[in-house]
Amino acid sequence: MATSSHELPPFVPSERAGPWNRRRTAVKIRKLSSNHRASDVVFVDSSTDAALVVRFQYGPLDVVSLTKEKVDIHMLPPSNRLQWQLLDSTITDRNGRLNYSIPGEKVHEKGVYALKYLVKGDHTTADCNMFSLPAHTEAVLFSFDGALAAKFSIGAKDIQIRPEAVEVVRYWQELGYFLIYATRRPDTQKEDILACLAAHNFPLGMVVCSEGITSNDSGSLRTQLLHLVKEAKISIHAAYGSSRHVPLYQELGVQPELSFIHSKKAKQAGKKQDECQFLKDGFASHLAYLRSIPLRRPVTDISKILGTLSFGLSRQSAGKVKLSRASFASSQQAKS
């Protein structure tokens, strides 16, 4: 099955950057790089609103929050992938957070909506995807570090991916399952994770990170995944991870024969052999196994809704590239 890249059209602000709502903002963020991030969202019921959560921060370790400043929310719906649409303008709270609800009638079609948040004062941005899906969508969950990465690294750049990992993920995509990539890494590393997924041409899916820098990163990830299962009505059909993920996957309702675990101690796993399937010979052997057995397809084929997209290879890092006035001027000249 052919795949296409989740490329987004160029985004050019319609107005110049500034001014700030508060004079002190320009002084507080001077010489600091932006570190904004937005969480991916699943939306399943048009009778309710879609809740968005975004954080606007500057500097290492979020030393400065963007307080009481204007932000424009732009959306790219599934049926129109050529031009960004201004959804609304709003203001951050005192902690640099933006809690916004999209009216359900604006998410009337199924598919993936690209969202871009533009800080009016300096034209820094944050990006995320909103997946409008049928209720009881069936998904396959992949731990980014526990299953896909060959070895753990503190930073998210230059991560080595296990051989045949992309092929295994794409196999589940072609069967029609929704894909979820989960990691205990803080959302400050989300853009680097997306860049890694794009560089290796992984199929498009939801990316779930731990919220902020916290000592309870596992708890944060668990809360978000349970929310997907209980509130968004996502059914986790199969899951991939390491031995530490076995209790979580049980809590998410994954059957032992569909809980696939990488572990160096697989031979000494003991009782856990009855709780999961250990991948002793890597993804290549596992992929051959998957192709040799009759796997059940989901009731709703998500590939017919989302297509077989991959993460965009030319994707720009959100929140870290300022749109200069020079580029704005040149774009205006091109339009005229």
Residue pairs with C-beta under 8 A, 6 or more apart in sequence:
1 174
1 303
1 308
2 308
3 170
3 201
3 203
3 308
3 309
3 310
4 307
4 308
4 309
4 310
5 201
5 309
5 310
5 311
5 312
5 313
5 314
6 112
6 204
6 309
6 310
6 311
6 312
6 315
7 312
7 313
7 314
7 315
8 76
8 81
8 114
8 312
8 315
9 76
9 81
9 82
9 83
9 84
11 74
11 84
11 116
11 125
12 323
12 327
12 328
12 331
13 72
13 118
13 123
13 323
13 328
14 86
15 120
16 325
16 328
17 120
17 121
17 122
17 123
17 323
17 325
17 328
18 120
18 121
18 122
19 121
20 26
20 69
20 121
21 68
21 69
21 70
21 91
21 121
22 67
22 68
22 69
25 66
25 67
25 69
25 121
26 121
28 58
28 64
29 58
29 59
29 64
29 66
29 122
32 58
32 59
32 63
32 64
33 58
33 59
33 320
34 56
34 57
34 58
34 119
34 122
34 124
34 319
34 320
34 322
35 57
35 58
35 59
35 60
35 62
35 188
35 319
35 320
36 54
36 55
36 56
36 57
36 66
36 117
36 119
36 124
36 125
36 126
36 318
36 319
37 54
37 55
37 57
37 126
37 187
37 188
37 190
37 191
37 318
37 319
38 52
38 53
38 54
38 55
38 115
38 117
38 126
38 127
38 128
38 318
39 52
39 53
39 54
39 128
39 187
39 208
39 209
39 211
40 128
40 129
40 130
40 131
40 206
40 207
40 208
41 50
41 51
41 52
41 128
41 129
41 130
41 131
42 130
42 131
42 133
42 137
42 206
42 228
42 232
42 234
43 50
43 102
43 107
43 130
43 131
43 132
43 133
43 232
44 132
44 133
44 134
44 135
44 137
44 232
44 233
45 104
45 135
46 104
46 105
46 107
46 108
47 104
48 104
49 101
49 102
49 103
49 104
50 101
50 102
50 104
50 107
50 130
51 99
51 100
51 101
52 73
52 98
52 99
52 100
52 101
52 102
52 115
52 128
52 130
53 97
53 98
53 99
54 71
54 97
54 98
54 100
54 117
54 126
54 128
55 62
55 96
55 97
55 98
55 187
55 212
56 65
56 66
56 69
56 71
56 92
56 96
56 97
56 98
56 117
56 119
56 126
57 63
57 64
57 65
57 66
57 96
58 64
58 65
58 66
61 213
62 96
62 188
62 212
62 213
65 92
65 94
65 95
65 96
66 92
66 96
66 119
67 92
67 93
67 94
67 95
67 96
68 91
68 92
68 93
68 94
69 91
69 92
69 119
69 120
69 121
70 89
70 90
70 91
70 119
70 120
70 121
71 89
71 90
71 91
71 92
71 98
71 117
71 118
71 119
71 120
72 86
72 88
72 89
72 117
72 118
72 120
73 86
73 87
73 88
73 89
73 90
73 100
73 115
73 116
73 117
73 118
74 84
74 85
74 86
74 87
74 115
74 116
74 117
74 118
75 84
75 85
75 87
75 102
75 106
75 113
75 114
75 115
75 116
76 83
76 84
76 85
76 113
76 114
76 115
76 116
77 85
77 109
77 111
77 113
78 109
78 110
78 111
78 112
78 113
78 132
79 109
79 111
84 116
87 102
87 106
87 115
88 100
89 120
90 98
90 100
92 98
93 99
98 117
102 130
107 113
107 130
107 132
109 132
110 132
110 133
110 134
110 305
111 131
111 132
111 305
111 306
112 129
112 130
112 131
112 132
112 204
112 306
112 309
113 129
113 130
113 131
113 132
114 127
114 129
115 127
115 128
115 129
115 130
116 125
116 126
116 127
116 318
117 125
117 126
117 127
118 124
118 125
119 125
122 322
123 322
123 323
123 324
123 328
124 319
124 320
124 321
124 322
125 318
125 319
125 321
125 323
126 318
126 319
127 318
127 319
129 204
129 206
131 178
131 206
131 306
133 178
133 232
133 234
133 302
133 305
134 300
134 305
135 233
136 233
136 234
136 235
136 299
136 300
137 178
137 233
137 234
137 235
137 298
137 300
137 302
138 177
138 178
138 234
138 235
138 237
138 298
138 299
138 300
138 302
139 177
139 178
139 179
139 180
139 228
139 234
139 235
139 236
139 237
140 169
140 172
140 177
140 178
140 179
140 180
140 236
140 237
140 238
140 239
140 240
141 180
141 182
141 225
141 236
141 238
141 239
141 240
141 241
141 249
141 252
141 254
142 148
142 169
142 179
142 180
142 181
142 182
142 239
142 240
142 241
143 182
143 183
143 239
143 240
143 241
143 242
143 245
144 181
144 182
144 183
144 185
144 193
145 152
145 183
145 184
145 185
145 242
146 240
146 241
146 242
146 244
146 245
146 262
147 162
147 165
147 240
147 241
147 242
147 260
147 262
148 161
148 162
148 165
148 169
148 181
148 202
148 240
149 159
149 160
149 161
149 162
150 159
150 160
150 161
150 162
151 160
153 159
155 189
155 192
156 185
156 189
156 192
156 193
156 196
157 192
157 195
157 196
159 196
161 196
161 200
162 262
162 282
162 283
163 282
163 283
163 284
164 282
164 283
164 284
164 286
164 287
165 200
165 283
166 200
166 201
166 202
166 203
167 283
167 287
168 240
168 283
168 286
168 287
168 290
169 179
169 202
169 203
169 205
170 202
170 203
170 308
171 287
171 290
171 291
172 179
172 238
173 179
173 203
173 205
173 303
173 308
174 303
174 308
175 295
175 297
175 298
175 303
176 297
176 298
176 300
176 301
176 302
176 303
176 304
177 237
177 238
177 298
177 302
178 205
178 206
178 234
178 302
178 306
179 203
179 204
179 205
179 206
180 205
180 206
180 208
180 225
180 228
180 234
180 236
181 193
181 197
181 202
181 205
181 206
181 207
181 208
182 208
182 221
182 225
183 193
183 207
183 208
183 209
183 210
183 221
184 210
184 217
184 218
184 220
184 221
185 193
185 209
185 210
185 217
186 209
186 210
186 211
186 212
186 213
186 214
186 217
187 209
187 210
187 211
187 212
188 212
188 213
189 209
190 207
190 209
191 317
191 318
191 319
191 320
193 207
193 209
194 207
194 311
194 315
195 315
195 317
197 207
197 311
198 310
198 311
198 312
198 313
198 315
199 313
201 310
201 311
201 313
202 310
202 311
203 308
203 309
203 310
203 311
204 306
204 309
204 310
204 311
208 221
208 224
208 225
208 228
209 221
210 217
210 218
210 220
210 221
211 220
211 224
212 220
214 220
222 248
222 251
225 236
225 248
225 252
226 251
226 252
228 234
229 235
229 236
229 252
229 253
235 253
236 249
236 252
236 253
236 254
237 254
237 258
237 298
238 254
238 258
238 259
238 260
239 245
239 249
239 252
239 254
239 258
239 259
239 260
240 260
240 261
240 262
241 248
241 249
241 259
241 260
241 261
241 262
242 261
242 262
242 263
243 261
243 263
243 265
243 269
243 272
243 276
245 261
246 259
246 261
246 272
246 275
246 276
249 259
249 276
250 259
250 275
256 274
256 275
256 276
256 277
257 277
258 277
259 275
259 276
259 277
260 276
260 277
260 279
260 286
261 272
261 276
261 277
261 278
261 279
262 278
262 279
263 269
263 278
266 278
266 279
266 280
267 280
269 278
279 285
279 286
